[in-house]
Amino acid sequence: MGAVKAMLMDEEEKVWDKIADVVSESEDISEAQSKAIELFKKHDLLGYVDEDMIEEGVSEMWNEFWSQYA
């Protein structure tokens, strides 16, 4: 694996870790998805990861997080 790809994957993982906090702090899933997209934009990863993937990932995280309280 190339150095750039490894760096992008590491940065993506860090963003997903931040999104886990966003999910727990958001009022609804659309708020979490919007904030997640903004985080990817902020870290210049939008395009490397597309919005559909981000929304799907947030949806999975949202369901997992809130299923703990059901």
PQR file of N, CA, C, O and H, with PARSE charges and radii, in Angstrom:
ATOM      1  N   MET A   1       0.853  -1.172   0.000 -0.4000 1.5000
ATOM      2  CA  MET A   1       0.000   0.000   0.000 -0.0000 2.0000
ATOM      3  C   MET A   1       0.895   1.229   0.000  0.5500 1.7000
ATOM      4  O   MET A   1       1.913   1.275   0.691 -0.5500 1.4000
ATOM      5  N   GLY A   2       0.503   2.214  -0.777 -0.4000 1.5000
ATOM      6  CA  GLY A   2       1.283   3.436  -0.849 -0.0000 2.0000
ATOM      7  C   GLY A   2       1.148   4.279   0.399  0.5500 1.7000
ATOM      8  O   GLY A   2       0.195   4.145   1.168 -0.5500 1.4000
ATOM      9  H   GLY A   2      -0.324   2.177  -1.338  0.4000 1.0000
ATOM     10  N   ALA A   3       2.116   5.141   0.581 -0.4000 1.5000
ATOM     11  CA  ALA A   3       2.146   5.993   1.771 -0.0000 2.0000
ATOM     12  C   ALA A   3       0.950   6.943   1.816  0.5500 1.7000
ATOM     13  O   ALA A   3       0.389   7.193   2.883 -0.5500 1.4000
ATOM     14  H   ALA A   3       2.890   5.249  -0.044  0.4000 1.0000
ATOM     15  N   VAL A   4       0.564   7.469   0.656 -0.4000 1.5000
ATOM     16  CA  VAL A   4      -0.552   8.415   0.620 -0.0000 2.0000
ATOM     17  C   VAL A   4      -1.855   7.705   0.989  0.5500 1.7000
ATOM     18  O   VAL A   4      -2.651   8.230   1.767 -0.5500 1.4000
ATOM     19  H   VAL A   4       1.019   7.266  -0.211  0.4000 1.0000
ATOM     20  N   LYS A   5      -2.069   6.527   0.438 -0.4000 1.5000
ATOM     21  CA  LYS A   5      -3.290   5.776   0.757 -0.0000 2.0000
ATOM     22  C   LYS A   5      -3.333   5.444   2.247  0.5500 1.7000
ATOM     23  O   LYS A   5      -4.385   5.556   2.876 -0.5500 1.4000
ATOM     24  H   LYS A   5      -1.423   6.101  -0.195  0.4000 1.0000
ATOM     25  N   ALA A   6      -2.212   5.043   2.808 -0.4000 1.5000
ATOM     26  CA  ALA A   6      -2.153   4.735   4.236 -0.0000 2.0000
ATOM     27  C   ALA A   6      -2.479   5.976   5.068  0.5500 1.7000
ATOM     28  O   ALA A   6      -3.194   5.893   6.066 -0.5500 1.4000
ATOM     29  H   ALA A   6      -1.357   4.952   2.297  0.4000 1.0000
ATOM     30  N   MET A   7      -1.951   7.119   4.649 -0.4000 1.5000
ATOM     31  CA  MET A   7      -2.212   8.365   5.368 -0.0000 2.0000
ATOM     32  C   MET A   7      -3.700   8.718   5.294  0.5500 1.7000
ATOM     33  O   MET A   7      -4.294   9.124   6.292 -0.5500 1.4000
ATOM     34  H   MET A   7      -1.370   7.186   3.837  0.4000 1.0000
ATOM     35  N   LEU A   8      -4.304   8.561   4.099 -0.4000 1.5000
ATOM     36  CA  LEU A   8      -5.728   8.851   3.949 -0.0000 2.0000
ATOM     37  C   LEU A   8      -6.577   7.920   4.795  0.5500 1.7000
ATOM     38  O   LEU A   8      -7.551   8.354   5.410 -0.5500 1.4000
ATOM     39  H   LEU A   8      -3.822   8.231   3.288  0.4000 1.0000
ATOM     40  N   MET A   9      -6.222   6.660   4.832 -0.4000 1.5000
ATOM     41  CA  MET A   9      -6.982   5.701   5.638 -0.0000 2.0000
ATOM     42  C   MET A   9      -6.882   6.023   7.119  0.5500 1.7000
ATOM     43  O   MET A   9      -7.871   5.916   7.845 -0.5500 1.4000
ATOM     44  H   MET A   9      -5.431   6.307   4.333  0.4000 1.0000
ATOM     45  N   ASP A  10      -5.701   6.417   7.576 -0.4000 1.5000
ATOM     46  CA  ASP A  10      -5.525   6.807   8.980 -0.0000 2.0000
ATOM     47  C   ASP A  10      -6.365   8.035   9.314  0.5500 1.7000
ATOM     48  O   ASP A  10      -7.011   8.094  10.360 -0.5500 1.4000
ATOM     49  H   ASP A  10      -4.898   6.504   6.986  0.4000 1.0000
ATOM     50  N   GLU A  11      -6.345   9.014   8.410 -0.4000 1.5000
ATOM     51  CA  GLU A  11      -7.120  10.236   8.635 -0.0000 2.0000
ATOM     52  C   GLU A  11      -8.619   9.928   8.628  0.5500 1.7000
ATOM     53  O   GLU A  11      -9.371  10.475   9.435 -0.5500 1.4000
ATOM     54  H   GLU A  11      -5.820   8.966   7.561  0.4000 1.0000
ATOM     55  N   GLU A  12      -9.050   9.052   7.718 -0.4000 1.5000
ATOM     56  CA  GLU A  12     -10.457   8.653   7.671 -0.0000 2.0000
ATOM     57  C   GLU A  12     -10.871   7.996   8.984  0.5500 1.7000
ATOM     58  O   GLU A  12     -11.950   8.276   9.507 -0.5500 1.4000
ATOM     59  H   GLU A  12      -8.439   8.607   7.062  0.4000 1.0000
ATOM     60  N   GLU A  13     -10.030   7.136   9.509 -0.4000 1.5000
ATOM     61  CA  GLU A  13     -10.334   6.455  10.772 -0.0000 2.0000
ATOM     62  C   GLU A  13     -10.482   7.461  11.917  0.5500 1.7000
ATOM     63  O   GLU A  13     -11.362   7.317  12.765 -0.5500 1.4000
ATOM     64  H   GLU A  13      -9.154   6.908   9.085  0.4000 1.0000
ATOM     65  N   LYS A  14      -9.627   8.465  11.934 -0.4000 1.5000
ATOM     66  CA  LYS A  14      -9.717   9.495  12.973 -0.0000 2.0000
ATOM     67  C   LYS A  14     -11.030  10.261  12.872  0.5500 1.7000
ATOM     68  O   LYS A  14     -11.645  10.589  13.886 -0.5500 1.4000
ATOM     69  H   LYS A  14      -8.912   8.582  11.245  0.4000 1.0000
ATOM     70  N   VAL A  15     -11.458  10.548  11.629 -0.4000 1.5000
ATOM     71  CA  VAL A  15     -12.718  11.266  11.437 -0.0000 2.0000
ATOM     72  C   VAL A  15     -13.885  10.406  11.908  0.5500 1.7000
ATOM     73  O   VAL A  15     -14.787  10.909  12.578 -0.5500 1.4000
ATOM     74  H   VAL A  15     -10.958  10.282  10.805  0.4000 1.0000
ATOM     75  N   TRP A  16     -13.883   9.115  11.571 -0.4000 1.5000
ATOM     76  CA  TRP A  16     -14.966   8.239  12.021 -0.0000 2.0000
ATOM     77  C   TRP A  16     -15.012   8.169  13.551  0.5500 1.7000
ATOM     78  O   TRP A  16     -16.095   8.083  14.129 -0.5500 1.4000
ATOM     79  H   TRP A  16     -13.150   8.706  11.027  0.4000 1.0000
ATOM     80  N   ASP A  17     -13.862   8.205  14.203 -0.4000 1.5000
ATOM     81  CA  ASP A  17     -13.839   8.222  15.670 -0.0000 2.0000
ATOM     82  C   ASP A  17     -14.532   9.483  16.208  0.5500 1.7000
ATOM     83  O   ASP A  17     -15.269   9.422  17.192 -0.5500 1.4000
ATOM     84  H   ASP A  17     -12.982   8.274  13.733  0.4000 1.0000
ATOM     85  N   LYS A  18     -14.287  10.622  15.552 -0.4000 1.5000
ATOM     86  CA  LYS A  18     -14.946  11.869  15.958 -0.0000 2.0000
ATOM     87  C   LYS A  18     -16.447  11.795  15.717  0.5500 1.7000
ATOM     88  O   LYS A  18     -17.240  12.328  16.494 -0.5500 1.4000
ATOM     89  H   LYS A  18     -13.689  10.671  14.752  0.4000 1.0000
ATOM     90  N   ILE A  19     -16.824  11.130  14.637 -0.4000 1.5000
ATOM     91  CA  ILE A  19     -18.244  11.025  14.295 -0.0000 2.0000
ATOM     92  C   ILE A  19     -18.993  10.194  15.334  0.5500 1.7000
ATOM     93  O   ILE A  19     -20.177  10.432  15.575 -0.5500 1.4000
ATOM     94  H   ILE A  19     -16.180  10.697  14.006  0.4000 1.0000
ATOM     95  N   ALA A  20     -18.329   9.238  15.944 -0.4000 1.5000
ATOM     96  CA  ALA A  20     -18.961   8.462  17.015 -0.0000 2.0000
ATOM     97  C   ALA A  20     -19.430   9.396  18.125  0.5500 1.7000
ATOM     98  O   ALA A  20     -20.504   9.189  18.691 -0.5500 1.4000
ATOM     99  H   ALA A  20     -17.368   9.044  15.749  0.4000 1.0000
ATOM    100  N   ASP A  21     -18.639  10.421  18.444 -0.4000 1.5000
ATOM    101  CA  ASP A  21     -19.046  11.414  19.444 -0.0000 2.0000
ATOM    102  C   ASP A  21     -20.197  12.266  18.929  0.5500 1.7000
ATOM    103  O   ASP A  21     -21.120  12.590  19.675 -0.5500 1.4000
ATOM    104  H   ASP A  21     -17.767  10.589  17.984  0.4000 1.0000
ATOM    105  N   VAL A  22     -20.138  12.626  17.652 -0.4000 1.5000
ATOM    106  CA  VAL A  22     -21.194  13.432  17.041 -0.0000 2.0000
ATOM    107  C   VAL A  22     -22.532  12.706  17.132  0.5500 1.7000
ATOM    108  O   VAL A  22     -23.554  13.318  17.442 -0.5500 1.4000
ATOM    109  H   VAL A  22     -19.388  12.363  17.045  0.4000 1.0000
ATOM    110  N   VAL A  23     -22.528  11.413  16.864 -0.4000 1.5000
ATOM    111  CA  VAL A  23     -23.756  10.618  16.908 -0.0000 2.0000
ATOM    112  C   VAL A  23     -24.382  10.683  18.293  0.5500 1.7000
ATOM    113  O   VAL A  23     -25.595  10.846  18.422 -0.5500 1.4000
ATOM    114  H   VAL A  23     -21.698  10.915  16.612  0.4000 1.0000
ATOM    115  N   SER A  24     -23.569  10.558  19.314 -0.4000 1.5000
ATOM    116  CA  SER A  24     -24.100  10.549  20.673 -0.0000 2.0000
ATOM    117  C   SER A  24     -24.603  11.926  21.121  0.5500 1.7000
ATOM    118  O   SER A  24     -25.407  12.022  22.049 -0.5500 1.4000
ATOM    119  H   SER A  24     -22.584  10.425  19.209  0.4000 1.0000
ATOM    120  N   GLU A  25     -24.133  12.986  20.466 -0.4000 1.5000
ATOM    121  CA  GLU A  25     -24.506  14.346  20.865 -0.0000 2.0000
ATOM    122  C   GLU A  25     -25.614  14.957  20.002  0.5500 1.7000
ATOM    123  O   GLU A  25     -26.135  16.022  20.335 -0.5500 1.4000
ATOM    124  H   GLU A  25     -23.480  12.908  19.713  0.4000 1.0000
ATOM    125  N   SER A  26     -25.979  14.294  18.896 -0.4000 1.5000
ATOM    126  CA  SER A  26     -26.940  14.869  17.957 -0.0000 2.0000
ATOM    127  C   SER A  26     -28.379  14.565  18.375  0.5500 1.7000
ATOM    128  O   SER A  26     -28.663  13.538  18.990 -0.5500 1.4000
ATOM    129  H   SER A  26     -25.556  13.429  18.626  0.4000 1.0000
ATOM    130  N   GLU A  27     -29.271  15.484  18.027 -0.4000 1.5000
ATOM    131  CA  GLU A  27     -30.689  15.333  18.337 -0.0000 2.0000
ATOM    132  C   GLU A  27     -31.373  14.313  17.428  0.5500 1.7000
ATOM    133  O   GLU A  27     -32.279  13.601  17.859 -0.5500 1.4000
ATOM    134  H   GLU A  27     -29.040  16.319  17.527  0.4000 1.0000
ATOM    135  N   ASP A  28     -30.936  14.247  16.171 -0.4000 1.5000
ATOM    136  CA  ASP A  28     -31.523  13.290  15.230 -0.0000 2.0000
ATOM    137  C   ASP A  28     -30.469  12.871  14.205  0.5500 1.7000
ATOM    138  O   ASP A  28     -29.381  13.444  14.138 -0.5500 1.4000
ATOM    139  H   ASP A  28     -30.200  14.825  15.820  0.4000 1.0000
ATOM    140  N   ILE A  29     -30.816  11.869  13.420 -0.4000 1.5000
ATOM    141  CA  ILE A  29     -29.849  11.290  12.493 -0.0000 2.0000
ATOM    142  C   ILE A  29     -29.431  12.269  11.396  0.5500 1.7000
ATOM    143  O   ILE A  29     -28.280  12.252  10.960 -0.5500 1.4000
ATOM    144  H   ILE A  29     -31.699  11.405  13.475  0.4000 1.0000
ATOM    145  N   SER A  30     -30.347  13.116  10.949 -0.4000 1.5000
ATOM    146  CA  SER A  30     -29.982  14.063   9.890 -0.0000 2.0000
ATOM    147  C   SER A  30     -28.960  15.083  10.378  0.5500 1.7000
ATOM    148  O   SER A  30     -28.089  15.504   9.617 -0.5500 1.4000
ATOM    149  H   SER A  30     -31.282  13.131  11.303  0.4000 1.0000
ATOM    150  N   GLU A  31     -29.062  15.477  11.635 -0.4000 1.5000
ATOM    151  CA  GLU A  31     -28.075  16.382  12.227 -0.0000 2.0000
ATOM    152  C   GLU A  31     -26.713  15.691  12.274  0.5500 1.7000
ATOM    153  O   GLU A  31     -25.695  16.296  11.936 -0.5500 1.4000
ATOM    154  H   GLU A  31     -29.769  15.134  12.253  0.4000 1.0000
ATOM    155  N   ALA A  32     -26.693  14.440  12.689 -0.4000 1.5000
ATOM    156  CA  ALA A  32     -25.440  13.684  12.764 -0.0000 2.0000
ATOM    157  C   ALA A  32     -24.825  13.525  11.374  0.5500 1.7000
ATOM    158  O   ALA A  32     -23.611  13.654  11.217 -0.5500 1.4000
ATOM    159  H   ALA A  32     -27.520  13.949  12.964  0.4000 1.0000
ATOM    160  N   GLN A  33     -25.647  13.249  10.373 -0.4000 1.5000
ATOM    161  CA  GLN A  33     -25.144  13.081   9.015 -0.0000 2.0000
ATOM    162  C   GLN A  33     -24.569  14.388   8.477  0.5500 1.7000
ATOM    163  O   GLN A  33     -23.517  14.384   7.837 -0.5500 1.4000
ATOM    164  H   GLN A  33     -26.634  13.144  10.500  0.4000 1.0000
ATOM    165  N   SER A  34     -25.239  15.488   8.727 -0.4000 1.5000
ATOM    166  CA  SER A  34     -24.741  16.795   8.269 -0.0000 2.0000
ATOM    167  C   SER A  34     -23.407  17.135   8.916  0.5500 1.7000
ATOM    168  O   SER A  34     -22.479  17.590   8.248 -0.5500 1.4000
ATOM    169  H   SER A  34     -26.093  15.491   9.246  0.4000 1.0000
ATOM    170  N   LYS A  35     -23.319  16.910  10.218 -0.4000 1.5000
ATOM    171  CA  LYS A  35     -22.070  17.193  10.929 -0.0000 2.0000
ATOM    172  C   LYS A  35     -20.944  16.275  10.446  0.5500 1.7000
ATOM    173  O   LYS A  35     -19.789  16.693  10.357 -0.5500 1.4000
ATOM    174  H   LYS A  35     -24.073  16.540  10.761  0.4000 1.0000
ATOM    175  N   ALA A  36     -21.286  15.032  10.137 -0.4000 1.5000
ATOM    176  CA  ALA A  36     -20.282  14.088   9.649 -0.0000 2.0000
ATOM    177  C   ALA A  36     -19.728  14.533   8.299  0.5500 1.7000
ATOM    178  O   ALA A  36     -18.520  14.491   8.068 -0.5500 1.4000
ATOM    179  H   ALA A  36     -22.223  14.693  10.209  0.4000 1.0000
ATOM    180  N   ILE A  37     -20.614  14.954   7.420 -0.4000 1.5000
ATOM    181  CA  ILE A  37     -20.170  15.442   6.108 -0.0000 2.0000
ATOM    182  C   ILE A  37     -19.268  16.654   6.273  0.5500 1.7000
ATOM    183  O   ILE A  37     -18.259  16.778   5.579 -0.5500 1.4000
ATOM    184  H   ILE A  37     -21.596  14.988   7.608  0.4000 1.0000
ATOM    185  N   GLU A  38     -19.622  17.540   7.181 -0.4000 1.5000
ATOM    186  CA  GLU A  38     -18.786  18.716   7.444 -0.0000 2.0000
ATOM    187  C   GLU A  38     -17.407  18.317   7.972  0.5500 1.7000
ATOM    188  O   GLU A  38     -16.401  18.923   7.602 -0.5500 1.4000
ATOM    189  H   GLU A  38     -20.441  17.439   7.745  0.4000 1.0000
ATOM    190  N   LEU A  39     -17.358  17.310   8.827 -0.4000 1.5000
ATOM    191  CA  LEU A  39     -16.058  16.843   9.327 -0.0000 2.0000
ATOM    192  C   LEU A  39     -15.196  16.296   8.193  0.5500 1.7000
ATOM    193  O   LEU A  39     -13.996  16.565   8.138 -0.5500 1.4000
ATOM    194  H   LEU A  39     -18.174  16.818   9.128  0.4000 1.0000
ATOM    195  N   PHE A  40     -15.801  15.534   7.296 -0.4000 1.5000
ATOM    196  CA  PHE A  40     -15.037  15.016   6.162 -0.0000 2.0000
ATOM    197  C   PHE A  40     -14.560  16.149   5.262  0.5500 1.7000
ATOM    198  O   PHE A  40     -13.448  16.095   4.739 -0.5500 1.4000
ATOM    199  H   PHE A  40     -16.776  15.315   7.341  0.4000 1.0000
ATOM    200  N   LYS A  41     -15.398  17.185   5.075 -0.4000 1.5000
ATOM    201  CA  LYS A  41     -14.983  18.346   4.295 -0.0000 2.0000
ATOM    202  C   LYS A  41     -13.816  19.049   4.974  0.5500 1.7000
ATOM    203  O   LYS A  41     -12.835  19.412   4.324 -0.5500 1.4000
ATOM    204  H   LYS A  41     -16.302  17.228   5.500  0.4000 1.0000
ATOM    205  N   LYS A  42     -13.929  19.236   6.273 -0.4000 1.5000
ATOM    206  CA  LYS A  42     -12.898  19.934   7.050 -0.0000 2.0000
ATOM    207  C   LYS A  42     -11.542  19.240   6.943  0.5500 1.7000
ATOM    208  O   LYS A  42     -10.499  19.893   6.936 -0.5500 1.4000
ATOM    209  H   LYS A  42     -14.726  18.941   6.801  0.4000 1.0000
ATOM    210  N   HIS A  43     -11.567  17.920   6.861 -0.4000 1.5000
ATOM    211  CA  HIS A  43     -10.328  17.142   6.788 -0.0000 2.0000
ATOM    212  C   HIS A  43      -9.944  16.810   5.347  0.5500 1.7000
ATOM    213  O   HIS A  43      -9.089  15.958   5.106 -0.5500 1.4000
ATOM    214  H   HIS A  43     -12.414  17.389   6.867  0.4000 1.0000
ATOM    215  N   ASP A  44     -10.582  17.489   4.391 -0.4000 1.5000
ATOM    216  CA  ASP A  44     -10.313  17.309   2.958 -0.0000 2.0000
ATOM    217  C   ASP A  44     -10.424  15.857   2.514  0.5500 1.7000
ATOM    218  O   ASP A  44      -9.625  15.384   1.706 -0.5500 1.4000
ATOM    219  H   ASP A  44     -11.277  18.181   4.587  0.4000 1.0000
ATOM    220  N   LEU A  45     -11.410  15.158   3.040 -0.4000 1.5000
ATOM    221  CA  LEU A  45     -11.620  13.756   2.684 -0.0000 2.0000
ATOM    222  C   LEU A  45     -12.909  13.534   1.903  0.5500 1.7000
ATOM    223  O   LEU A  45     -13.202  12.409   1.498 -0.5500 1.4000
ATOM    224  H   LEU A  45     -12.060  15.543   3.696  0.4000 1.0000
ATOM    225  N   LEU A  46     -13.682  14.599   1.687 -0.4000 1.5000
ATOM    226  CA  LEU A  46     -14.898  14.454   0.908 -0.0000 2.0000
ATOM    227  C   LEU A  46     -14.476  14.259  -0.549  0.5500 1.7000
ATOM    228  O   LEU A  46     -13.769  15.090  -1.119 -0.5500 1.4000
ATOM    229  H   LEU A  46     -13.444  15.512   2.016  0.4000 1.0000
ATOM    230  N   GLY A  47     -14.901  13.198  -1.115 -0.4000 1.5000
ATOM    231  CA  GLY A  47     -14.429  12.790  -2.438 -0.0000 2.0000
ATOM    232  C   GLY A  47     -13.685  11.479  -2.308  0.5500 1.7000
ATOM    233  O   GLY A  47     -13.913  10.541  -3.073 -0.5500 1.4000
ATOM    234  H   GLY A  47     -15.475  12.522  -0.652  0.4000 1.0000
ATOM    235  N   TYR A  48     -12.785  11.420  -1.321 -0.4000 1.5000
ATOM    236  CA  TYR A  48     -12.153  10.143  -0.979 -0.0000 2.0000
ATOM    237  C   TYR A  48     -13.229   9.228  -0.403  0.5500 1.7000
ATOM    238  O   TYR A  48     -13.272   8.032  -0.689 -0.5500 1.4000
ATOM    239  H   TYR A  48     -12.600  12.181  -0.699  0.4000 1.0000
ATOM    240  N   VAL A  49     -14.089   9.816   0.410 -0.4000 1.5000
ATOM    241  CA  VAL A  49     -15.275   9.143   0.940 -0.0000 2.0000
ATOM    242  C   VAL A  49     -16.462   9.967   0.463  0.5500 1.7000
ATOM    243  O   VAL A  49     -16.533  11.163   0.745 -0.5500 1.4000
ATOM    244  H   VAL A  49     -14.054  10.787   0.642  0.4000 1.0000
ATOM    245  N   ASP A  50     -17.396   9.350  -0.255 -0.4000 1.5000
ATOM    246  CA  ASP A  50     -18.519  10.129  -0.784 -0.0000 2.0000
ATOM    247  C   ASP A  50     -19.645  10.259   0.252  0.5500 1.7000
ATOM    248  O   ASP A  50     -19.695   9.535   1.246 -0.5500 1.4000
ATOM    249  H   ASP A  50     -17.338   8.378  -0.485  0.4000 1.0000
ATOM    250  N   GLU A  51     -20.534  11.201  -0.020 -0.4000 1.5000
ATOM    251  CA  GLU A  51     -21.595  11.518   0.936 -0.0000 2.0000
ATOM    252  C   GLU A  51     -22.504  10.334   1.221  0.5500 1.7000
ATOM    253  O   GLU A  51     -22.957  10.169   2.354 -0.5500 1.4000
ATOM    254  H   GLU A  51     -20.494  11.789  -0.827  0.4000 1.0000
ATOM    255  N   ASP A  52     -22.779   9.508   0.222 -0.4000 1.5000
ATOM    256  CA  ASP A  52     -23.629   8.331   0.447 -0.0000 2.0000
ATOM    257  C   ASP A  52     -22.990   7.375   1.449  0.5500 1.7000
ATOM    258  O   ASP A  52     -23.672   6.826   2.314 -0.5500 1.4000
ATOM    259  H   ASP A  52     -22.410   9.642  -0.698  0.4000 1.0000
ATOM    260  N   MET A  53     -21.675   7.178   1.330 -0.4000 1.5000
ATOM    261  CA  MET A  53     -20.971   6.302   2.271 -0.0000 2.0000
ATOM    262  C   MET A  53     -21.002   6.887   3.684  0.5500 1.7000
ATOM    263  O   MET A  53     -21.155   6.160   4.666 -0.5500 1.4000
ATOM    264  H   MET A  53     -21.121   7.625   0.627  0.4000 1.0000
ATOM    265  N   ILE A  54     -20.855   8.199   3.770 -0.4000 1.5000
ATOM    266  CA  ILE A  54     -20.876   8.862   5.074 -0.0000 2.0000
ATOM    267  C   ILE A  54     -22.257   8.708   5.708  0.5500 1.7000
ATOM    268  O   ILE A  54     -22.371   8.350   6.880 -0.5500 1.4000
ATOM    269  H   ILE A  54     -20.730   8.790   2.972  0.4000 1.0000
ATOM    270  N   GLU A  55     -23.302   8.981   4.930 -0.4000 1.5000
ATOM    271  CA  GLU A  55     -24.663   8.870   5.462 -0.0000 2.0000
ATOM    272  C   GLU A  55     -24.978   7.441   5.881  0.5500 1.7000
ATOM    273  O   GLU A  55     -25.619   7.220   6.909 -0.5500 1.4000
ATOM    274  H   GLU A  55     -23.209   9.272   3.978  0.4000 1.0000
ATOM    275  N   GLU A  56     -24.532   6.475   5.095 -0.4000 1.5000
ATOM    276  CA  GLU A  56     -24.754   5.072   5.450 -0.0000 2.0000
ATOM    277  C   GLU A  56     -24.001   4.699   6.725  0.5500 1.7000
ATOM    278  O   GLU A  56     -24.542   4.018   7.596 -0.5500 1.4000
ATOM    279  H   GLU A  56     -24.012   6.654   4.260  0.4000 1.0000
ATOM    280  N   GLY A  57     -22.753   5.148   6.830 -0.4000 1.5000
ATOM    281  CA  GLY A  57     -21.956   4.869   8.020 -0.0000 2.0000
ATOM    282  C   GLY A  57     -22.555   5.492   9.267  0.5500 1.7000
ATOM    283  O   GLY A  57     -22.598   4.861  10.323 -0.5500 1.4000
ATOM    284  H   GLY A  57     -22.314   5.702   6.122  0.4000 1.0000
ATOM    285  N   VAL A  58     -23.015   6.727   9.147 -0.4000 1.5000
ATOM    286  CA  VAL A  58     -23.648   7.405  10.284 -0.0000 2.0000
ATOM    287  C   VAL A  58     -24.938   6.688  10.666  0.5500 1.7000
ATOM    288  O   VAL A  58     -25.239   6.536  11.851 -0.5500 1.4000
ATOM    289  H   VAL A  58     -22.980   7.239   8.288  0.4000 1.0000
ATOM    290  N   SER A  59     -25.695   6.252   9.675 -0.4000 1.5000
ATOM    291  CA  SER A  59     -26.932   5.528   9.950 -0.0000 2.0000
ATOM    292  C   SER A  59     -26.664   4.262  10.753  0.5500 1.7000
ATOM    293  O   SER A  59     -27.377   3.964  11.711 -0.5500 1.4000
ATOM    294  H   SER A  59     -25.451   6.376   8.713  0.4000 1.0000
ATOM    295  N   GLU A  60     -25.635   3.521  10.360 -0.4000 1.5000
ATOM    296  CA  GLU A  60     -25.270   2.311  11.097 -0.0000 2.0000
ATOM    297  C   GLU A  60     -24.824   2.644  12.519  0.5500 1.7000
ATOM    298  O   GLU A  60     -25.212   1.970  13.473 -0.5500 1.4000
ATOM    299  H   GLU A  60     -25.055   3.764   9.582  0.4000 1.0000
ATOM    300  N   MET A  61     -24.011   3.686  12.653 -0.4000 1.5000
ATOM    301  CA  MET A  61     -23.546   4.093  13.980 -0.0000 2.0000
ATOM    302  C   MET A  61     -24.716   4.555  14.845  0.5500 1.7000
ATOM    303  O   MET A  61     -24.785   4.246  16.035 -0.5500 1.4000
ATOM    304  H   MET A  61     -23.696   4.234  11.878  0.4000 1.0000
ATOM    305  N   TRP A  62     -25.639   5.302  14.227 -0.4000 1.5000
ATOM    306  CA  TRP A  62     -26.819   5.807  14.933 -0.0000 2.0000
ATOM    307  C   TRP A  62     -27.646   4.646  15.481  0.5500 1.7000
ATOM    308  O   TRP A  62     -28.017   4.629  16.655 -0.5500 1.4000
ATOM    309  H   TRP A  62     -25.583   5.553  13.261  0.4000 1.0000
ATOM    310  N   ASN A  63     -27.929   3.674  14.606 -0.4000 1.5000
ATOM    311  CA  ASN A  63     -28.740   2.530  15.015 -0.0000 2.0000
ATOM    312  C   ASN A  63     -28.054   1.719  16.105  0.5500 1.7000
ATOM    313  O   ASN A  63     -28.701   1.262  17.047 -0.5500 1.4000
ATOM    314  H   ASN A  63     -27.628   3.688  13.653  0.4000 1.0000
ATOM    315  N   GLU A  64     -26.757   1.543  15.976 -0.4000 1.5000
ATOM    316  CA  GLU A  64     -26.002   0.794  16.987 -0.0000 2.0000
ATOM    317  C   GLU A  64     -26.015   1.533  18.327  0.5500 1.7000
ATOM    318  O   GLU A  64     -26.229   0.927  19.377 -0.5500 1.4000
ATOM    319  H   GLU A  64     -26.231   1.915  15.211  0.4000 1.0000
ATOM    320  N   PHE A  65     -25.786   2.839  18.279 -0.4000 1.5000
ATOM    321  CA  PHE A  65     -25.744   3.629  19.511 -0.0000 2.0000
ATOM    322  C   PHE A  65     -27.088   3.601  20.222  0.5500 1.7000
ATOM    323  O   PHE A  65     -27.154   3.342  21.424 -0.5500 1.4000
ATOM    324  H   PHE A  65     -25.612   3.331  17.426  0.4000 1.0000
ATOM    325  N   TRP A  66     -28.166   3.869  19.476 -0.4000 1.5000
ATOM    326  CA  TRP A  66     -29.480   3.985  20.113 -0.0000 2.0000
ATOM    327  C   TRP A  66     -30.100   2.624  20.444  0.5500 1.7000
ATOM    328  O   TRP A  66     -31.018   2.561  21.261 -0.5500 1.4000
ATOM    329  H   TRP A  66     -28.112   4.080  18.500  0.4000 1.0000
ATOM    330  N   SER A  67     -29.630   1.549  19.838 -0.4000 1.5000
ATOM    331  CA  SER A  67     -30.151   0.222  20.188 -0.0000 2.0000
ATOM    332  C   SER A  67     -29.718  -0.176  21.593  0.5500 1.7000
ATOM    333  O   SER A  67     -30.336  -1.047  22.205 -0.5500 1.4000
ATOM    334  H   SER A  67     -28.884   1.601  19.173  0.4000 1.0000
ATOM    335  N   GLN A  68     -28.675   0.445  22.107 -0.4000 1.5000
ATOM    336  CA  GLN A  68     -28.229   0.175  23.467 -0.0000 2.0000
ATOM    337  C   GLN A  68     -29.250   0.652  24.497  0.5500 1.7000
ATOM    338  O   GLN A  68     -29.265   0.173  25.630 -0.5500 1.4000
ATOM    339  H   GLN A  68     -28.173   1.153  21.609  0.4000 1.0000
ATOM    340  N   TYR A  69     -30.100   1.597  24.101 -0.4000 1.5000
ATOM    341  CA  TYR A  69     -31.045   2.204  25.030 -0.0000 2.0000
ATOM    342  C   TYR A  69     -32.476   1.734  24.792  0.5500 1.7000
ATOM    343  O   TYR A  69     -33.410   2.230  25.423 -0.5500 1.4000
ATOM    344  H   TYR A  69     -30.088   1.987  23.180  0.4000 1.0000
ATOM    345  N   ALA A  70     -32.645   0.781  23.884 -0.4000 1.5000
ATOM    346  CA  ALA A  70     -33.996   0.299  23.579 -0.0000 2.0000
ATOM    347  C   ALA A  70     -34.408  -0.816  24.512  0.5500 1.7000
ATOM    348  O   ALA A  70     -35.516  -1.339  24.397 -0.5500 1.4000
ATOM    349  H   ALA A  70     -31.886   0.379  23.372  0.4000 1.0000
TER
END
